[in-house]
């Protein structure tokens, strides 16, 4: 697997699928989630509403993933995953790792060969960036997947540096 780091805006990345660090409602929000919903257009929200009315009536559980179309994005698909909120007294690392594994599993199901990831849970959910990037890189490298290219898309210089450190380059 080719693992790349491309600092910038995940909504502009050329990949078969981009991963949305969604909230469990799937109805948009702030940060990466809001940016993806705005860039994809209102059809994305409509598809997410249909998912909530049918297969995900209680929302998407943390650590799971589901795909929708990409609509106005360069990516054909959006893979939504809900990261855990960081807690000092409870280790939720397995749930964070599950976000990456499940996103790659869904990517395999839809036939995506390239997938772009943000730093899941490292924004408003408070996960320390250094640990979030370590979990992301390790999980992706250990995944049993047919995805050929993973692109980590950090938004800040600090996040970019931590992804490079986690990759050992």
N, C-alpha and C positions, 0 to 999 in steps of 0.2 A: 504494500500500500504506500502510495506517495502522500506524505503529510506536509502541508504547506501552512505558512502563516502569512496572511494578507491583512494588514491593518487597514481599517476603513469602515465603510457602511455596508453591512451585510445585505441590504436590499438591492445593492448594485452588483453583487458578486455573480459571476458567470459560473453556475453549477447546476446540475440536474435538480437538486433540492437544497433548500436552506432550512435550517432548524430555527424555530421560533421558541424562545424562552417564554412560554405562555403562562397565563394563570389558569386555574382549573376551570374557569367559566368559558374559556376559549373565545370570549367576546371582546378581546382587545384590552389594552391597558397602557401602561407607560413603558418607557425604555424601548428595548428591542421589540417587544410585543406591539406597542403602539406604532412604531416605525414601520414594521412589516404590514400591519393592517392598513395604514395610510397609503403605503406604496402599492400594495396589491389591489386596492380599490374595494368598493362596498360588496362586490361579489364574494370576497373572502369572508366577510362578516355574515353574509347570508348563508354560505355553506356551513360555517361554524354553528349558526343558529339551527340549521337542519340536523347537524350532528347531535346537538343538545336536545332536540325534540325526539330523536330516534334512539341511537345507540349509546349516547353519553348523557342520559337524563340527569345524572348527579354530577356531571362535569368529568374532566379528565383527571384521574388520580396522579399524584406526584410519582415521578419515576416512570410513567408510561408515556406512550407516544401514539400519535395518529396523523395521517396525511390528508391534506387538501390540495386542491389545485393552486397554482401560483398566480393566476390571473394576470395582472399588469406587471408582475415582477419578471426579471430575466430568467429566474428559475421556473421550471415547469411545475414543481411541487413545493409546498411548505409542510415540513414535518413539525408538528406542535408537540412540545414536551413540557411538563411542569416540574421545575426543580424544587428541591426542598428549601425551606427557610433555614438559615444557619442558626444553630443553637449551641452555646458553649457547653452545656451540660448533657446534651444528647448527640451521639455520633450518628449523623445521617449521611455519611459518606457513601454507603451502599446505595442509597436512593439517588444520590447525585450521579454515581457511576451508572446506575440503571437508566438514567435519562439518555446517556450516550449509547449504551448497548441497545436500548429499545428503539432509539432513533435510527441506528444502523440496521436493525432488524426490519423496521418499516421501510427503510430505503431499499433493502433487498427485495421486499415484497412488491414494491412499485417499479423496480428495475433501475433505480438511480445508481449511476456509477461514480458520481461526484457529489459530495455533500459538504456544505459550509455550516460551521457551528459558531455561535457566539460563546462567550464564557458564561455558561448556564449557572444561575444562582449567585453570580458574583456582583450583581448590581444591587437592586433594591432589596433582594433577599439576604444580603449581608455576608455572603460566603467570602472568606479571605481569598483574595485573588491568587496568591501563591499556591495555596492548597487546591483551589478550584482548577487551576491550570494543570497541576500535577495529576489530579484525578482524571481530568479530561484526556490528557495525553496518554497516560497509562491505560485507561479503559479502551480508547480507540486502538492503540497499538496491540492490545491483547484480544480484540474482538474477532470473532469468527464471522467474517462478512465478505461479500463479493464486491463491496464498494472499492473502487480503485484509487480514488483521490479524496482525501479529507482536507478541508481548508478551515483552519481556525481563523476567525475574523475578530481580532481584538479592536476595540474602539479607541483605546488610549495608548500612549507610549508606554506607560507602566505595564499595562496588560500585555502588550506586544513583547516587552522584555521578559516577562514571566513565562509566556509561552515558549520563547526561545530557550530560556533556562530549563524548562520542563522537558524540552526536546533535546537538550544537551548540545545546542548549537547557538 
